[in-house]
């Protein structure tokens, strides 16, 4: 039996008869024997999700397999080789900090897999050797016969054996708000999950009826288990990080090429090999922004704190930076845009009907001793109680469960020596047995068409006085006629401010796409009410996906804003195609959302959703408010802009240092600045100011422009031109200062003046980096206490170097204060003046376009 099942485990069972399923698993209605069950458990393992983790060795070496770290590592080796121990210590500390931060970030990704393995364990009634016993769900095996009652959670995938009036809530798997009816009939052809009416799926629960079923899939062989496999995300880098990595790689290539040329040129000019190596090392470390990883990490951590205050809890730092460049939000409907709670939206009664609709509604639903599990019943109870109806005393004499043949359910009440049968059911079936005239029925059918076209689920109500008690609808006289009472239209409640938040997203250039398991019409009308669509052409029936190639589907979904009839695998495919052209954020709250949440660029889970969804997401909305997504995107845009400001600040300054070194070599000048002095500027001075730049308040217009395109570089041409302007000005000014003071006071004196001037130019450039287009002087009106605190730290440390005990470590020579002041004023003014001119031109060009 076990061997046979291993070869057919991927087959479907909704196409097979019950006897065939029993034969496949060598079981019967009496269930497996204890010995058989024990053998199956040995072969298949517990009913739990198994996930193969990444090897430990790979986790350990991964942060070192990075071009940026390798460059720093090479610089440290060269420093040791040249006996520059202070340089080596500073670089090694930078490597250590970067690696530790990487390990901390990666630890959070393990939580998704741990959550999958700890998926809910429950006790289940199981038949073993013909006897009913209670077992933990983890002990279930294929072939077990399970018994479930109303309110029970389905512990494994199973084929229905018996059950009457069975209704299952599969919302957490398919996204469908309304319960689906189940039966034992064998199905023909290929069916989607939501069409498999004789199957039960792990994670769903019984809202009506009693069920007996045979387990056909456990652990990873369940629909839920397949979702677990889809959560493995091979590409965990954010789009912003990839842009930065690409930029750094280009810098490294440029540095490598420049280093080779420079080394050869140095040898040709007669410089000793050891001195040439020191020169090349100084050039390498001057260009590579050593402080960037630490600065970005601190900015992201503080951004996480600000987002948490706005009810958006970020679980990973990469999610925050990615939010700033999100171009499309793919949102689940149930529990995200709606409250996942059906409510009565409209009612209708014919004018001639005097019977109170709310009273009939209350007495027709299945109260189940005051605790209903059916969302429709709950909606009708709440509606009726709000109307302050007069309730019949006691319990109904008989509760008639939903009968698929009659498409109705109801309650029989005995009151004033009369038997009152109050029913609810399919409008078509109820109208067919009602007392309406032809014209009255035509009117009712017109109203029904109107209500269903608005996306409502319509329930018909009727009542009848009968002669005596009945136990089922089949006991009723065939000619019985019901008094038609009216229609109740129910729908899921839209979340407050969801429409407003969607409008804000669209204004920011971010498209919003709703993904739901609902019918086409329901999805269309919800989308229209939210402002997502204007016509049906913007709604896509996802059942068409299975006949389309990825190329065809990708072209189709570009203009689609609402996807209907979506199953979890469809979400995964939709997200995969959207990711090719967009930076995607996916929202959701249930099991069916897990694959898409884990594989979107940013997964956004609802705080009230399942724990598995929250663990799969990168961001959790604590208030379940779609508006919080827009607030988070604004925060992400501010962070992205500030990361770009930091890049400009660091790269322009570092390029200036490199050009100074190369320029000195080309014109035959001695090295105007030492490697240890460059490290001091890059790691100490730059970090003190780069961090505050990364914490600048956002600009007012930040949400009034489109996000950066996924394929666009992190630094556009405008910013690259500014980097070149600053780098050239720093190099020219440094070489001129060195030449002047070297001729007057000698090499060491000139080196100290150049070192001081470069630091002051960094301070000036920090003011430039606070905004892309806004004037330095206008930006002074935007208070950033951290910036001025960082500036104070940088100035204090520089004073300690120039006049304190650290002179020897950095090889500083005592110089005249007047020379420092004069060169400092010039070094501060020139970068600001040049960038102000560039910003003015930029503002004019932006207005013209």
VOGU-3710 file (C-alpha; in Angstrom, 3 decimals, decimal comma):
1> xxxxxxxxxx> 0,000/0,000/0,000  2,725/2,455/0,967  4,805/1,721/-2,106  1,789/2,136/-4,386  0,931/5,514/-2,904  4,464/6,844/-3,341  4,088/6,376/-7,123  0,630/7,998/-7,367  0,938/10,730/-4,738  0,657/13,526/-7,308
11> xxxxxxxxxx> -2,596/12,192/-8,790  -5,920/13,888/-8,172  -8,667/12,208/-6,188  -11,696/14,295/-7,066  -11,900/12,286/-10,326  -11,979/8,964/-8,452  -14,854/7,098/-6,850  -14,813/6,494/-3,124  -14,177/2,771/-3,618  -11,194/3,549/-5,856
21> xxxxxxxxxx> -9,751/5,923/-3,278  -10,178/3,271/-0,570  -8,359/0,780/-2,791  -5,495/3,205/-3,495  -4,866/3,613/0,223  -5,761/0,046/1,278  -8,346/1,395/3,689  -12,121/1,337/4,269  -14,792/3,147/6,269  -13,418/1,347/9,327
31> xxxxxxxxxx> -10,098/3,098/8,807  -6,537/1,843/8,999  -5,281/-0,529/11,651  -2,816/0,789/14,215  -0,028/-1,225/12,582  -0,830/0,158/9,114  -1,047/3,703/10,459  2,302/3,318/12,229  3,935/2,099/8,999  2,447/5,003/7,039
41> xxxxxxxxxx> 3,704/7,462/9,647  7,179/5,981/9,323  7,136/6,380/5,539  5,347/9,729/5,143  6,358/11,348/8,408  4,194/13,623/10,581  1,463/15,770/9,083  3,693/18,863/9,153  5,474/21,072/6,659  9,062/20,065/5,907
51> xxxxxxxxxx> 11,391/22,729/4,525  14,995/22,102/3,495  17,137/24,846/4,961  20,233/26,477/3,505  23,542/24,819/4,503  25,283/26,447/7,461  28,564/26,879/5,567  26,791/28,913/2,903  25,176/31,170/5,510  28,594/31,790/7,077
61> xxxxxxxxxx> 30,512/32,682/3,919  27,722/34,555/2,126  28,493/38,048/3,518  32,129/37,659/2,453  31,159/36,767/-1,132  30,668/40,439/-1,821  32,773/42,626/-4,096  32,639/45,523/-1,658  33,932/43,423/1,255  36,601/41,842/-0,947
71> xxxxxxxxxx> 37,958/45,255/-1,911  38,205/46,291/1,741  39,795/42,944/2,588  42,425/43,458/-0,123  43,102/46,971/1,167  43,624/45,585/4,695  46,093/42,948/3,391  48,057/45,582/1,490  48,127/47,779/4,615  49,546/44,922/6,692
81> xxxxxxxxxx> 52,062/44,116/3,968  53,247/47,736/4,031  53,256/47,807/7,853  50,429/50,374/7,934  48,766/48,754/10,971  46,458/51,673/11,840  45,026/51,570/8,304  44,556/47,800/8,563  42,775/48,064/11,938  40,351/50,735/10,710
91> xxxxxxxxxx> 39,488/48,750/7,561  39,127/45,467/9,515  36,701/47,084/11,969  34,608/48,296/9,041  34,503/44,763/7,590  33,500/43,296/10,968  30,633/45,766/11,454  29,298/45,108/7,919  29,382/41,311/8,387  27,683/41,416/11,813
101> xxxxxxxxxx> 24,899/43,605/10,405  24,441/41,138/7,529  24,021/38,198/9,934  21,429/40,114/11,968  19,435/40,914/8,821  19,475/37,329/7,558  18,298/35,891/10,889  14,820/37,381/10,362  14,287/35,434/7,101  14,361/32,135/9,012
111> xxxxxxxxxx> 11,102/32,977/10,792  8,928/32,218/7,760  10,152/28,642/7,535  9,910/28,120/11,292  6,319/29,325/11,206  5,448/26,886/8,418  6,800/23,998/10,484  4,811/25,113/13,524  1,520/25,308/11,626  -1,509/24,744/13,842
121> xxxxxxxxxx> -1,795/21,318/15,502  -5,263/20,205/16,578  -7,014/17,123/17,909  -9,055/15,217/15,320  -11,561/12,377/15,547  -10,160/9,443/13,559  -11,427/5,949/12,823  -8,845/3,274/13,514  -9,907/-0,402/13,331  -13,544/0,710/13,282
131> xxxxxxxxxx> -13,191/2,627/16,550  -13,327/6,397/16,869  -10,323/7,873/18,652  -8,866/11,363/19,096  -5,396/12,109/17,678  -3,206/15,117/17,139  -3,435/16,307/13,549  0,317/15,773/13,185  -0,275/12,000/13,544  -2,647/11,758/10,581
141> xxxxxxxxxx> -1,545/9,666/7,588  -2,958/9,085/4,094  -5,770/6,541/4,359  -7,031/7,724/7,761  -10,783/8,241/8,084  -11,519/11,560/9,809  -14,781/12,869/11,258  -15,423/16,606/11,330  -18,337/18,618/12,676  -19,544/22,164/12,293
151> xxxxxxxxxx> -16,810/24,620/13,309  -13,950/22,094/12,979  -10,813/22,991/11,062  -9,808/20,631/8,261  -6,446/19,115/9,327  -5,322/17,592/5,985  -6,440/17,261/2,388  -9,214/14,664/2,212  -11,813/13,122/-0,135  -15,393/13,339/1,114
161> xxxxxxxxxx> -16,948/9,948/1,974  -20,253/11,034/3,477  -22,004/14,146/4,677  -25,224/16,027/4,160  -25,667/19,753/3,615  -21,905/20,247/3,968  -20,597/23,788/3,570  -16,925/24,704/3,901  -15,322/28,114/4,378  -12,215/28,135/2,155
171> xxxxxxxxxx> -11,594/31,893/2,370  -8,100/31,470/3,827  -7,138/29,264/0,859  -9,050/30,674/-2,128  -9,994/34,172/-0,947  -13,707/33,444/-1,477  -15,742/35,059/1,327  -18,829/32,835/0,962  -18,845/29,156/2,070  -18,826/26,523/-0,685
181> xxxxxxxxxx> -21,066/23,483/-0,837  -19,527/20,001/-0,780  -20,804/16,585/-1,851  -19,521/13,051/-2,410  -20,078/12,950/-6,189  -17,162/11,985/-8,428  -16,075/14,816/-10,731  -15,035/14,665/-14,370  -12,287/16,659/-16,027  -9,654/18,966/-14,583
191> xxxxxxxxxx> -10,867/21,264/-11,782  -9,435/24,223/-9,920  -9,260/24,177/-6,124  -12,479/26,157/-5,748  -14,283/23,743/-8,131  -13,320/20,521/-6,338  -16,646/20,047/-4,578  -15,838/16,595/-3,161  -12,515/17,593/-1,577  -11,602/19,146/1,772
201> xxxxxxxxxx> -8,408/21,186/2,090  -6,158/21,782/5,044  -6,732/25,205/6,623  -10,422/25,480/5,692  -13,194/24,809/8,233  -16,692/23,339/8,348  -19,487/25,893/8,704  -22,394/23,479/8,248  -22,964/19,725/8,277  -21,111/16,692/9,589
211> xxxxxxxxxx> -18,333/15,188/7,492  -16,584/11,867/7,095  -13,592/11,862/4,746  -10,509/9,863/3,845  -7,143/11,635/4,103  -5,345/11,753/0,749  -2,577/14,235/1,482  -0,581/15,287/4,538  2,289/17,690/5,180  3,897/18,932/1,986
221> xxxxxxxxxx> 1,470/16,924/-0,155  -1,450/19,170/0,848  -2,474/22,327/-1,004  -1,069/24,253/1,949  2,166/22,284/1,710  2,516/23,290/-1,923  2,227/26,921/-0,814  5,106/26,328/1,600  7,294/25,245/-1,318  6,424/28,453/-3,159
231> xxxxxxxxxx> 7,624/30,621/-0,277  11,287/29,864/-1,024  12,559/33,133/-2,387  15,898/32,815/-4,099  16,278/36,537/-4,702  16,153/38,320/-1,343  17,945/41,485/-2,406  15,843/44,590/-2,672  15,721/46,555/-5,950  17,495/49,433/-4,206
241> xxxxxxxxxx> 20,255/47,131/-2,962  20,691/45,742/-6,466  21,013/49,294/-7,795  23,634/50,071/-5,135  25,459/46,798/-5,838  25,509/47,587/-9,544  26,880/51,047/-8,811  29,545/49,665/-6,459  30,509/46,992/-9,004  30,963/49,673/-11,645
251> xxxxxxxxxx> 33,058/51,678/-9,195  35,183/48,625/-8,385  35,768/47,930/-12,079  36,727/51,558/-12,615  38,993/51,516/-9,565  40,655/48,287/-10,701  41,307/49,654/-14,168  42,515/52,967/-12,784  44,733/51,218/-10,232  46,492/49,178/-12,908
261> xxxxxxxxxx> 47,082/52,223/-15,092  48,214/54,253/-12,091  50,593/51,537/-10,879  52,203/51,243/-14,317  52,456/55,037/-14,600  54,051/55,236/-11,129  56,677/52,626/-12,038  57,421/54,424/-15,315  57,974/57,658/-13,368  60,585/55,911/-11,257
271> xxxxxxxxxx> 58,575/55,410/-8,050  59,589/52,362/-5,989  57,259/49,337/-6,067  56,439/49,580/-2,322  55,629/53,269/-2,650  53,602/52,600/-5,812  51,551/49,960/-3,954  50,851/52,382/-1,110  49,816/54,967/-3,663  47,449/52,517/-5,429
281> xxxxxxxxxx> 45,990/51,431/-2,076  45,329/55,036/-1,136  43,631/55,513/-4,495  41,419/52,419/-3,974  40,271/53,298/-0,477  39,700/56,928/-1,487  37,063/55,963/-4,060  35,262/53,095/-2,286  32,707/54,524/0,211  33,638/52,427/3,248
291> xxxxxxxxxx> 31,072/54,014/5,546  28,104/53,437/3,223  26,863/50,006/4,505  26,850/51,110/8,146  25,219/54,458/7,292  22,442/52,816/5,250  21,784/50,227/7,968  21,420/52,841/10,701  19,114/54,932/8,483  16,927/51,887/7,836
301> xxxxxxxxxx> 16,757/50,898/11,515  15,602/54,396/12,489  13,168/54,314/9,567  11,716/51,091/10,998  11,055/52,897/14,279  9,278/55,777/12,527  7,150/53,374/10,498  6,187/51,411/13,610  4,839/54,644/15,107  2,608/54,873/12,012
311> xxxxxxxxxx> 1,251/51,328/12,555  3,494/49,692/9,944  5,855/47,191/11,534  8,811/46,386/9,250  10,314/42,949/9,810  13,189/43,393/7,364  15,279/46,453/6,621  15,327/45,739/2,899  11,549/46,191/2,796  11,817/49,832/3,868
321> xxxxxxxxxx> 14,250/50,897/1,170  12,224/48,988/-1,426  8,989/50,745/-0,459  10,427/53,988/-1,760  10,565/52,646/-5,315  7,377/50,537/-5,380  5,549/50,998/-8,691  2,581/48,671/-8,163  0,620/47,300/-5,206  -1,070/43,938/-5,716
331> xxxxxxxxxx> -3,619/43,708/-2,949  -5,757/40,878/-1,734  -9,395/41,854/-1,346  -10,614/39,763/1,569  -9,387/41,164/4,883  -7,350/43,875/3,179  -9,635/46,157/1,199  -12,622/44,545/2,899  -13,187/43,400/6,475  -13,827/39,740/5,529
341> xxxxxxxxxx> -17,252/40,104/7,081  -20,483/39,754/5,144  -23,173/42,301/5,955  -26,624/43,038/4,598  -26,280/45,829/2,043  -29,797/46,026/0,585  -33,228/44,474/1,038  -36,325/44,365/-1,142  -39,927/43,336/-0,650  -42,877/43,449/-3,071
351> xxxxxxxxxx> -45,306/46,225/-2,186  -48,129/43,790/-1,430  -46,096/41,853/1,193  -46,796/42,942/4,778  -44,737/40,272/6,580  -41,737/41,749/8,395  -38,641/40,706/6,412  -36,181/41,018/9,335  -38,373/38,751/11,499  -38,455/36,001/8,863
361> xxxxxxxxxx> -34,699/36,391/8,303  -33,977/35,904/12,008  -36,182/32,827/12,311  -34,872/31,244/9,083  -31,170/31,176/9,944  -29,303/28,404/11,723  -28,519/29,849/15,161  -26,826/26,654/16,351  -27,672/27,434/19,974  -26,716/31,060/19,470
371> xxxxxxxxxx> -23,345/30,369/17,806  -23,466/30,322/14,018  -20,375/29,685/11,868  -21,947/30,603/8,517  -20,983/34,201/7,529  -24,324/34,655/5,751  -26,259/33,545/8,836  -24,167/35,869/11,015  -24,881/38,780/8,675  -28,622/38,071/8,733
381> xxxxxxxxxx> -28,689/37,705/12,523  -26,930/41,046/12,998  -29,273/42,692/10,495  -32,365/41,280/12,197  -31,269/42,157/15,724  -30,561/45,741/14,637  -34,229/45,981/13,592  -35,374/45,086/17,136  -37,665/42,307/15,960  -40,011/40,285/18,135
391> xxxxxxxxxx> -38,364/36,895/18,616  -40,225/33,662/19,048  -39,584/32,079/22,422  -37,504/28,949/22,750  -35,742/27,003/20,026  -37,103/25,937/16,625  -38,930/22,640/16,636  -36,820/21,393/13,724  -33,819/22,915/11,961  -33,695/21,942/8,300
401> xxxxxxxxxx> -30,073/22,053/7,035  -29,288/23,231/3,554  -30,701/20,844/0,969  -28,881/20,980/-2,350  -31,889/19,689/-4,321  -34,187/22,379/-2,968  -31,352/24,951/-2,574  -32,813/26,096/0,752  -32,513/25,777/4,504  -34,722/26,912/7,315
411> xxxxxxxxxx> -36,413/26,353/10,678  -39,783/24,951/11,673  -41,380/26,806/14,601  -44,394/25,705/16,618  -46,327/28,745/17,821  -49,994/29,333/18,733  -50,803/25,748/17,775  -49,467/26,356/14,276  -46,395/25,145/12,413  -44,483/27,999/10,746
421> xxxxxxxxxx> -41,747/27,074/8,277  -39,391/30,007/7,608  -36,836/29,434/4,828  -33,931/31,110/3,059  -32,302/29,970/-0,133  -31,515/30,405/-3,792  -33,739/33,151/-5,274  -34,540/31,059/-8,359  -35,694/28,053/-6,324  -37,620/30,073/-3,759
431> xxxxxxxxxx> -39,400/32,104/-6,462  -40,341/28,873/-8,239  -42,226/27,680/-5,109  -43,697/31,053/-4,167  -47,204/32,479/-4,383  -46,278/35,348/-6,718  -48,279/36,126/-9,814  -46,584/36,250/-13,224  -46,172/40,043/-13,107  -44,982/39,985/-9,497
441> xxxxxxxxxx> -42,400/37,311/-10,329  -41,203/39,305/-13,330  -40,707/42,326/-11,058  -38,805/40,194/-8,531  -36,556/38,778/-11,268  -35,752/42,306/-12,499  -34,760/43,320/-8,965  -32,704/40,127/-8,613  -30,811/40,919/-11,827  -30,118/44,451/-10,607
451> xxxxxxxxxx> -28,809/43,281/-7,223  -26,589/40,538/-8,651  -25,191/42,944/-11,263  -24,008/45,109/-8,363  -21,891/42,242/-7,068  -24,227/41,276/-4,203  -25,008/37,738/-3,132  -28,801/37,566/-2,945  -30,762/35,392/-0,511  -34,509/34,882/-0,907
461> xxxxxxxxxx> -36,785/34,582/2,141  -40,174/32,915/2,361  -42,585/31,475/4,930  -45,393/28,960/5,027  -47,876/27,587/7,550  -48,003/23,799/7,321  -50,247/21,138/8,806  -47,701/19,258/10,892  -44,027/18,720/11,687  -41,479/17,713/9,032
471> xxxxxxxxxx> -37,863/16,563/9,389  -36,599/17,408/5,901  -37,661/19,289/2,799  -38,439/15,979/1,141  -41,263/15,529/3,694  -43,076/18,596/2,370  -46,060/18,187/0,089  -45,006/18,631/-3,537  -47,656/21,292/-4,112  -46,740/23,428/-1,120
481> xxxxxxxxxx> -46,622/27,144/-1,908  -44,568/29,584/0,120  -45,412/33,177/0,835  -42,539/35,122/-0,756  -41,200/37,709/1,739  -38,316/39,379/-0,118  -34,631/39,529/-0,927  -31,620/40,206/1,261  -28,423/41,252/-0,544  -25,159/40,659/1,310
491> xxxxxxxxxx> -21,604/41,701/0,540  -18,237/42,066/2,211  -17,681/45,434/3,943  -15,137/47,785/2,401  -12,551/49,076/4,838  -12,863/52,750/5,804  -10,531/55,038/3,837  -9,552/52,206/1,459  -10,827/54,189/-1,536  -9,059/57,342/-0,332
501> xxxxxxxxxx> -5,799/55,435/0,137  -6,035/53,943/-3,351  -6,575/57,434/-4,763  -3,452/58,651/-2,919  -1,439/55,764/-4,346  -2,558/56,563/-7,882  -1,630/60,223/-7,366  1,858/59,076/-6,378  2,201/57,145/-9,635  1,719/53,754/-7,951
511> xxxxxxxxxx> -0,766/51,414/-9,636  -3,051/49,290/-7,450  -4,246/45,852/-8,583  -6,862/43,886/-6,645  -6,479/40,102/-6,598  -9,473/38,086/-5,405  -11,117/34,676/-5,648  -14,519/36,297/-6,203  -16,645/35,944/-9,321  -15,989/38,328/-12,198
521> xxxxxxxxxx> -19,047/40,513/-11,562  -18,449/40,761/-7,821  -14,808/41,647/-8,392  -15,743/44,259/-11,014  -18,229/46,051/-8,804  -15,950/46,086/-5,760  -13,162/47,406/-7,969  -15,444/50,104/-9,343  -16,573/51,145/-5,858  -12,917/51,478/-4,824
531> xxxxxxxxxx> -12,017/53,554/-7,873  -9,754/50,861/-9,306  -11,587/50,277/-12,583  -13,876/52,175/-14,904  -14,976/49,344/-17,193  -15,015/45,544/-17,416  -12,015/45,492/-19,761  -9,849/46,258/-16,728  -11,028/43,069/-14,977  -9,456/39,695/-15,814
541> xxxxxxxxxx> -10,936/36,240/-15,212  -7,877/34,329/-14,010  -9,241/31,001/-15,226  -8,038/32,110/-18,677  -4,441/32,106/-17,398  -4,027/28,365/-17,818  -4,331/28,557/-21,608  -1,969/31,526/-21,925  1,793/31,630/-22,205  3,786/33,909/-19,898
551> xxxxxxxxxx> 4,390/36,262/-22,829  0,668/36,506/-23,629  -0,295/36,892/-19,981  2,379/39,523/-19,335  1,057/41,621/-22,209  -2,538/41,216/-21,004  -2,012/42,120/-17,352  -0,302/45,445/-18,099  -3,709/47,148/-18,245  -5,535/44,910/-15,754
561> xxxxxxxxxx> -6,430/46,388/-12,382  -8,685/43,633/-10,947  -8,063/39,881/-11,134  -11,030/37,605/-10,375  -11,246/33,874/-9,698  -7,632/33,732/-8,524  -6,120/30,657/-6,822  -2,841/30,827/-4,825  -0,703/29,530/-7,693  -2,223/32,212/-9,939
571> xxxxxxxxxx> -1,169/34,906/-7,477  2,341/33,554/-7,555  2,425/33,654/-11,353  0,849/37,120/-11,545  3,417/38,483/-9,087  6,277/36,827/-10,978  5,222/38,538/-14,214  4,568/41,900/-12,562  8,048/41,788/-10,985  9,654/41,746/-14,438
581> xxxxxxxxxx> 8,482/45,296/-15,160  7,604/46,637/-11,723  8,754/46,892/-8,141  5,888/45,096/-6,446  4,240/45,214/-3,046  1,746/42,449/-2,205  -0,794/42,635/0,608  -2,712/39,798/2,201  -3,811/38,108/5,398  -4,412/34,427/4,739
591> xxxxxxxxxx> -2,802/31,143/3,792  -3,664/31,746/0,149  -1,537/34,912/0,201  1,646/33,305/1,571  3,450/32,516/-1,736  2,806/35,969/-3,176  3,723/37,718/0,088  7,020/35,864/0,275  7,954/36,434/-3,361  6,894/40,041/-3,908
601> xxxxxxxxxx> 9,573/42,702/-3,552  7,682/43,793/-0,419  5,151/41,535/1,323  2,633/43,493/3,426  0,566/41,399/5,869  -2,493/42,485/7,831  -2,061/42,517/11,605  -5,351/40,647/12,104  -4,403/37,955/9,588  -2,997/34,502/10,182
611> xxxxxxxxxx> 0,418/34,225/11,779  1,723/32,382/8,725  0,868/35,396/6,548  2,499/37,800/9,020  5,658/35,714/9,122  5,784/35,571/5,322  5,405/39,339/5,005  8,122/41,952/5,232  5,804/44,570/6,741  2,818/44,075/9,062
621> xxxxxxxxxx> 0,031/46,666/9,158  -0,892/46,748/12,827  -4,161/48,597/12,184  -5,156/46,679/9,000  -5,546/50,058/7,339  -4,719/50,228/3,635  -3,907/53,908/4,202  -0,944/52,823/6,333  0,572/51,351/3,173  0,614/54,818/1,610
631> xxxxxxxxxx> 2,169/56,277/4,769  4,789/53,533/4,619  5,484/54,236/0,942  6,010/57,919/1,765  8,483/56,940/4,475  10,164/54,601/2,026  10,477/57,367/-0,561  12,067/59,656/2,003  14,552/56,934/2,909  15,313/56,214/-0,746
641> xxxxxxxxxx> 15,886/59,908/-1,453  18,170/60,155/1,569  20,145/57,074/0,489  20,663/58,785/-2,856  21,772/61,955/-1,041  24,272/59,892/0,967  25,597/58,294/-2,214  26,072/61,696/-3,813  27,843/63,001/-0,725  30,176/60,027/-0,347
651> xxxxxxxxxx> 30,940/59,391/-4,008  31,542/63,035/-4,926  33,943/63,466/-2,024  35,705/60,137/-2,648  36,003/60,824/-6,365  37,513/64,197/-5,486  40,132/62,483/-3,331  40,931/59,986/-6,106  41,273/62,704/-8,741  43,587/64,566/-6,381
661> xxxxxxxxxx> 45,849/61,499/-6,131  45,833/60,742/-9,859  46,246/64,402/-10,758  49,333/64,624/-8,540  50,847/61,608/-10,252  50,103/62,880/-13,769  51,707/66,288/-13,187  54,640/64,781/-11,296  53,660/66,114/-7,874  54,257/64,329/-4,562
671> xxxxxxxxxx> 51,263/62,635/-2,908  49,293/65,560/-1,408  47,474/63,388/1,179  48,353/60,178/3,010  46,310/56,922/2,903  45,636/57,068/6,667  44,327/60,624/6,277  41,987/59,470/3,494  40,710/56,657/5,733  40,080/59,208/8,486
681> xxxxxxxxxx> 38,025/61,369/6,113  36,096/58,413/4,638  35,307/56,512/7,826  35,209/59,170/10,556  34,369/62,513/8,975  32,098/61,117/6,252  30,181/58,835/8,622  29,490/61,656/11,073  27,772/63,614/8,293  26,458/60,842/6,028
691> xxxxxxxxxx> 24,194/59,504/8,786  22,423/62,839/9,443  21,997/63,327/5,682  20,230/59,980/5,663  17,834/61,265/8,333  16,694/64,426/6,542  12,952/65,261/6,716  11,121/64,533/3,459  10,320/67,201/0,910  6,695/68,370/0,639
701> xxxxxxxxxx> 6,279/67,204/-2,962  7,729/63,763/-2,453  4,372/61,984/-3,047  3,447/64,088/-6,082  5,761/62,436/-8,567  6,143/58,972/-10,042  8,482/56,442/-8,409  11,830/55,733/-9,992  11,584/53,082/-12,702  12,852/49,573/-11,838
711> xxxxxxxxxx> 15,539/49,657/-14,538  16,641/53,215/-13,791  20,004/53,732/-12,048  19,974/54,973/-8,475  21,856/58,090/-9,562  20,505/59,832/-12,660  22,538/61,916/-15,110  21,731/65,132/-13,282  23,252/63,817/-10,028  26,242/62,265/-11,827
721> xxxxxxxxxx> 27,021/65,646/-13,385  26,926/67,175/-9,904  29,299/64,487/-8,605  31,724/65,295/-11,420  31,505/69,037/-10,678  32,287/68,495/-6,979  35,047/65,942/-7,653  36,827/68,185/-10,160  36,543/71,250/-7,948  37,933/69,346/-4,940
731> xxxxxxxxxx> 40,842/67,930/-6,936  41,782/71,203/-8,601  41,506/73,173/-5,388  43,547/70,572/-3,433  46,337/70,464/-6,010  46,501/74,258/-6,210  46,656/74,546/-2,407  49,347/71,861/-2,230  51,437/73,532/-4,924  51,256/76,933/-3,201
741> xxxxxxxxxx> 52,084/75,736/0,328  54,633/73,140/-0,806  56,664/75,810/-2,537  56,569/78,005/0,599  56,717/75,622/3,583  57,507/72,157/2,276  55,769/68,827/1,678  54,471/67,940/5,185  53,108/71,428/5,796  51,289/71,365/2,437
751> xxxxxxxxxx> 49,882/67,863/3,179  48,346/69,108/6,436  46,756/72,121/4,727  45,346/69,929/1,933  44,018/67,419/4,495  42,262/70,230/6,374  40,894/71,761/3,150  39,480/68,424/1,976  37,679/67,960/5,304  36,152/71,467/5,062
761> xxxxxxxxxx> 35,044/70,708/1,492  33,298/67,632/2,882  31,436/69,831/5,368  30,332/72,167/2,570  29,293/69,235/0,416  27,154/67,900/3,284  25,041/71,064/3,071  24,750/70,513/-0,696  23,587/66,915/-0,170  20,548/67,794/1,953
771> xxxxxxxxxx> 18,383/68,179/-1,181  18,439/67,535/-4,923  17,009/70,820/-6,174  16,265/72,992/-3,160  18,788/75,750/-2,441  21,185/75,312/0,473  19,886/78,553/1,932  16,228/77,507/1,634  17,043/74,147/3,196  18,461/75,923/6,238
781> xxxxxxxxxx> 14,830/76,621/7,155  14,159/72,867/7,447  15,470/71,926/10,853  17,436/68,707/11,202  19,039/68,613/14,646  20,893/65,403/13,804  22,652/67,119/10,916  23,987/69,926/13,080  24,928/67,450/15,803  26,878/65,430/13,242
791> xxxxxxxxxx> 28,548/68,563/11,955  29,543/69,481/15,514  31,049/66,001/16,022  32,954/66,205/12,734  34,343/69,662/13,583  35,331/68,590/17,103  37,143/65,472/15,893  38,959/67,486/13,249  40,135/69,967/15,860  41,457/67,074/17,958
801> xxxxxxxxxx> 43,412/65,828/14,974  44,850/69,223/14,052  45,630/70,458/17,566  45,329/67,456/19,891  47,123/64,209/20,748  46,126/62,474/17,486  48,537/64,545/15,400  51,144/61,805/15,398  48,806/59,005/14,314  47,663/60,934/11,262
811> xxxxxxxxxx> 51,092/62,544/10,677  49,852/66,088/11,117  52,307/68,996/11,208  51,643/72,187/13,163  50,503/74,922/10,765  49,486/78,560/11,070  45,840/79,148/12,053  45,633/81,942/9,464  46,505/79,499/6,676  43,871/77,049/7,931
821> xxxxxxxxxx> 41,238/79,809/8,139  41,947/81,234/4,672  41,996/77,894/2,895  38,982/76,759/4,942  36,815/79,706/3,810  37,754/79,104/0,170  37,213/75,338/0,509  33,758/75,890/2,020  32,527/78,553/-0,401  33,535/77,106/-3,769
831> xxxxxxxxxx> 31,613/73,740/-3,573  28,460/75,513/-2,340  28,637/78,163/-5,075  29,085/75,589/-7,847  26,238/73,361/-6,630  23,927/76,353/-6,176  24,429/77,183/-9,856  23,765/73,545/-10,778  20,591/73,409/-8,634  19,340/76,645/-10,206
841> xxxxxxxxx> 19,752/75,140/-13,688  18,040/71,948/-12,499  15,026/73,823/-11,114  14,659/75,716/-14,395  14,861/72,536/-16,492  12,327/70,793/-14,262  9,864/73,688/-14,591  10,253/73,700/-18,378  9,460/69,973/-18,579
//
